[in-house]
Amino acid sequence: MFYPKVEWHKSTDSTDLKNKIDGGVNFEFMPFGLKSPDLPDGLPNKGLVIAPWIQGSSSVRRNFIEDVFEMKLAAQVSLVSNYKFLPGYIFRDKKDNFLARYYPYIGYEYNRLPDLITDGQTEEFPTFFVRLFVDIWIVPRTVQVNLDGTYRRIVNNDSAVRTRLPIMASSVYFYPGKQEVISIGYEYTHGYDIYSKFQLIQLSSLKLSVKI
């Protein structure tokens, strides 16, 4: 499945000035189906107990503050399952008042960042990363908590860019009216941010999110 994306990243924090428009295409692909643990014996149950889930994105960002274009290509693989305790499985209580699931990832990125260290010079380098994403619904379709931790490692780069780049983001979103389209949220991020040219940031932000 392919779908376009448009994002606007803006910050007026003096330590993390940012004004960027990001456009590109995302895709996701599951090459195998999944078995169901709830089917009665004797019924066909094709697929795998745990299967790969492939995702990717292409991004071209217009950096209005520095008047340059930035580019990033990324691909990552996770694992999903319908079986207990495995990635993608939805943990829930008897009344569905609590829902949770997690996804581990491993991935690769290609970055092209003009003026990263020196004006007029463009840095191009690959990055490998591991990531863990946790999605928790405390009140279904009302209150969502996300934890997203990534550890990146830059390779084949001779510049002075830091090569080990951990970052952690935690957020809480409120969906008024028990819908999953419009939300108001708070996010705290600490680490080396890809949208801030891998600078170390410690940032709290309020967010209004609309899913289309």
Buried (B, 14 or more C-beta within 10 A) or exposed (E): EEEEEEEEBEBEEEEBEBBBBBEBEBEBEBEEEBBEEEEEEEEEBEBBEBBEBBBBBBBBBEBEEBEBEBBBBBBBBBBBBBBEEBBBBEEBEEEEEBBBBBBEBEBBBBBBBBBBEEEEEEBEBBBEBBBBBBBBBEEBEBBBBBBBBBBBEBEEBEEEBEEEBBBBBBBBBEBEEEEEEBBEBEBEBBBBBBBBBBEBBEBEBEEEEEEE
